[in-house]
Amino acid sequence: MQQHPTVAIIGGGPAGLLAAQHLAEAGVQGIAVFEAQATPGRKFLVAGHGGFNLTNGEPVTAFGPRYGHRQQAFEQYLGHFGPDTLRRWAANLGIATYVGSSGRVFPIEEHKPAHLLRAWLQRLQHLGVQLHTRHRWLGFGPGGALLIRDERTGEELAVAPKATLLALGGASWAKTGSDGRWLPLLEQTLGLQSVPFRPSNCGVEVAWSDFFRQKVGRAPLKNVVLRCASHEARGEVMLTEYGLEGTPVYALTPAIREALAAPAPAPLLLNFKPDLGPADVLQRLQQARRGRSLPDVLRQTLKLGPPVPTLLREAAPAAGLANPEQLATLLQALPLPITALRPLDEAISTAGGVPFEEVDEHLMLLRRPGVFVAGEMLDWEAPTGGYLLQGCFSTGAWAARGMLAWLGHRAS
């Protein structure tokens, strides 16, 4: 069966749905969204379980560097659809937001992710956007048509739109549909030169001893700083049976990934007392009464309790712990022997996918005019805290802008 919508959007996540809304509000008719899962926005909803960060309240000028080597491109996207615009968009759906103490932007307490998604889908329906769930994209067919299978009936459709947006997500949290299965389709059909997927915003593995695992298990380290090479991040770190989790770990994922790939990996350094200078730490240790045990010394002088003494014994030589000068250094730069990042499917997000060299300034594929890409399909990454969702929304809005220009060109 053949269908001929004006626009086909493959993927019902934030990037795809926002692009559909912008196109419809601009007067485009005949917009069809195809989603492989039973419901749209699955990863959007799952992400909300851990704290629904829509965006971040820091000045937009500080946003660009959050996107690493893609800063220049994202500054352009954010200029078109930035954090303030995103908050106004949510308010227009009846979802009020506030800036938390961490700078993250949340919907007010009574509004859950499902509430926002429900209001959003109702708006899209009112605008005439057609949503087709359980419809999986299979690739390109003869004449460039989109091959789509209705998973309920097994019927295959040939969809020939005037413009297409691919917004299929990355390769983490496969249970939400973000499984990266689309990548071979673009490689084989178009010869696209992709970037392999890598985990981002994920935990790290440390080869703890059996004793450490049994004694410590899961335990938090509050208000610490992690450093890898020239990068550092502050917050709460969670010790786990396999290594480390937490916002500072996630923020350092790109640096850790590079360090692990280097011939001589840079260590991950842990600072237990980032608000004290080295001289202050040493002075306090020297004031401890002789004969005290390590746990007593740390608790008495620096208010450091469990699991810090056990972690020091696990990661540092015993001789260093007996010497105040060496102990002071270790307390502010304890090297942690990381061995790997956690598996791809456990990562909050992924780097890799479609390189920016494969798209033009409007996010249209150079190898397939009229086909645009947005969201996590593109090779970019950002830390948690609202930057990931903002990036997806911003690229979706920017791709919609390019699609409008393309449709105007085709109509002229």
Secondary structure, DSSP 8 states (H G I E B T S, - for coil): -EE--SEEEE--SHHHHHHHHHHHHTT---EEEEESSSSS-HHHHHHHTT----EE-S-GGGTGGGGGGGHHHHHHHHHHS-HHHHHHHHHHTT--EEE-TTSEEEE-TT--HHHHHHHHHHHHHHTT-EEEESEEEEEE-GGG-EEEEETTT--EEEE--SEEEE----SS-GGGT---TTHHHHHHHH----EEEEEES--EEE---HHHHHHHSSEEEEEEEEEETTEEEEEEEEE-SSEEESHHHHHTHHHHHHHHHSSS---EEEES-TTS-HHHHHHHHHTS-TT--HHHHHHHHH---TTHHHHHHHHS-HHHHHSHHHHHHHHHSEEE-EEEE--GGGSSEEEEEB-GGGB-TTSBBTTSTTEEE-GGGBS----SSSHHHHHHHHHHHHHHHHHHHHHHHHH-
